[in-house]
Amino acid sequence: MNKHRSPSLLGGAMIIAATTVGAGMFSLPVTSAGMWFNYSLLVLAIAWLCMLLSGLFVLETNLHYPVGASFDSMVGDTLGRPWRVANGISIAFVLYILTYAYISGGSSIVSHLMEATTGAEVDSRLASLSFAGILAVIVWLGAGAVDRISTLMIGAMVLTFAAAGGDLLGGVSASHLWPDNSGDTDYAIFGLAALPFMLASFGYHGNVPSLVKYYGKQPATIAKALLLGTGLAFVIYVLWLTLTFGNLSQQQLLPVIQAGGNMGDLVAALEHNSQGSIGSVLSIFANLAVASSFLGVTLGLFDFIADLFGFDNSLSGRSKTAAITFLPPLLLALAWPHGFIYAIGFAGLAATLWAAIVPALMARTIRHRHPSAAYRAPGGQAGIAIVIAFGLLVAVCEIASKLQLLPVFGQ
């Protein structure tokens, strides 16, 4: 008798972890440098727990809809058309701004790697065109090409991160992680400006409906997958902050921040300060991280644009979709090549709506409609209030930092 094997818990957790961890991790040391190690871990933990809870709110909502229901349709049914439109605009903005951020970060890494290996300086605009052009062709070819290339990239990312991390681990200094003034409460205020980047580093919520489709309506299993996947991302981020802060002092990070905080500047500082010989391994990992993130984000944006404008799957239709998908962020990258950190902050601002506030509001509506539902995310009404408050706080902090109303380290 044949029995269908249920999907493994590890498989779902890896989907969430792979979605969560990407090029955005390179923004964490730069944006957290002001509050340094102890406060960074505290703020990161708060962001993780709030974003995990908001993901569980999406799960709670999704269980009351047919398997395969999209995030967009759930927002429309629970909160109405205005929220659906606002949420759609937010998602589109995040996808576009992240595409720009990854072109900026990718071109920075390409320029640094070429200079480190050949000694030749590469113009940032040429690097942007090369990086975006090659990856855009992969996305244009379709999901199958992205799937195969991404699988290879993730495998290579694991190997290069392990190699670079092993080398950097030998250079970690306790005096760097915990300088004499590391407990100074004046450091804590810098955590407010870092919050949007912490939130953006835990963006996986669009994948929750995919897990419901993957497992069926098994909330306990899906909740465990969300916990394990986001928990693995949290551990990776803690390790990354340990390696960067352990090798670079706050003053050594200052020139990186003042140069714009792009990925290439951070990688160059780590390579220069390394006790070993990581050479170009860290650059290769950074390239793979930003390329895999670019492919995942732009594939979603490509499909969104095709659906929005009704373009078909013909050569002409896909070419039109590709032009609308890639040209705006590419032109922005050519005009402003060093905006990686700035763009990630804006992504965090927009993501507060669809990744924090909207999931909490949907769960509140669902609880009114189905007061005796079998599954509820933990935290009760207080949990909903906490996530909404967290989302609002992140939005206020990002706007305040852009208006220079909050202290930002290095500025």
Phi, psi and omega in degrees: 000125181278135177239135178283127177283132177285148180302146182286151175298321181297323181299314179294320179297322180291326176299314180293315181297317181294325178290321186285312186276131179190209184297336181300339181296337180287345177278340188296310180298323183292314184279344180260359186300326182296320181269346177062199201291304186300309181293328178298315179296322180295311181294322178298318179296319178297314180298317179301311183295320179293319181286329173296315181296320179294326175295323176293330174295320177297318177300312180303317179292315185298332182294343181263013179231161178301148177301130183103352178299137183274162175302318183298315181292326178293319179298315181298319182285323184275325188243348177098169186298317180302318178293322180297316179295314180298319180294319178296318177297319179299314181295315180299318180298316180299316181297318179292315184290328176289324176300315176299315181300319183286329173294317178298310181294318181296318179295325178297318180290318178301314180299315181294317182295318179295319179293322181289327185266328184244344183081359181268135176276132181251128179299137184299327180290319177295320178296320178298314180297319181292311182298308183292322184297314182296313183288329178296323178298320179298315179295320179301325181292333174123176185298327180298316179294318178298318181300310183295314181294318181297321179299315177297319182296317182295319176299316179292326178299317180300315183293314183289325178293321178296318180293311181292319180296321179297322178290314181295329181300326179293340181262001181294130181242129178299327180290335174284316182293320183232072176295169185303329183258019185293338178269004181297124182294343176296337179292328190298328185299333179291345178294334181295315180290338181276344185305314181301326180287326176294316179297314182297337181280355178235046179263106181218004196295332176294344180272349182298313175302329178294322178291324176298321177291325183289314184262342194083186183278076178238080188300324181297316180293316181294319178299320177294321178296320177295318179297312182292317182295312179289329177295321177296319177299317178301315180297318178298319179294319177298317178298318181295317177295323178297316181292318183285310180291333179285338180259332183241131175284169179300321180290330178287334177280340184302313178298327177298315181295316183291338176277357179115349176072021181289163188300319181298324179293319179293315180298318179298319180296319180293318179296319181295325185266356186293141177283338183256216183227061182291340176050236184264005183298316180294324177296320179295316177301315180298318178298317180294319180298314183287325180292317180293321176296318179300315182296316180296315182291314185286332174296317176296319179293320179301312180294323179297315180294317180299318180291318183297317184263356178071028179286138180276185186265015178286172178302316179294316182296316180292327179292319176297317179299316181297321181297315181289329180289313193259330186296313181302309179292330178293316178298321177296320179293325178291324180281327184221083190284349187242043185254023184305306182295316181301318183290320179298323177298317177295324177297319177297322178297311181292326182291343177301330181288300188277343182255352181226297187292311182297314177302320180294318179293323177297316180297322178297318178296315181298323180291329174290322181285324185231074184294342182248027182299148183291327181241134171226138174297149182292162174105344179061205179293332177296321178298318177299314180297321181296315182293319177297315179297321178298314179299316179295319179298316179299316180298315180297318181295319180294316179296317181296321180290324178292329177273005179061036176262353176241145176291129177239124184300131178094356179248000000 
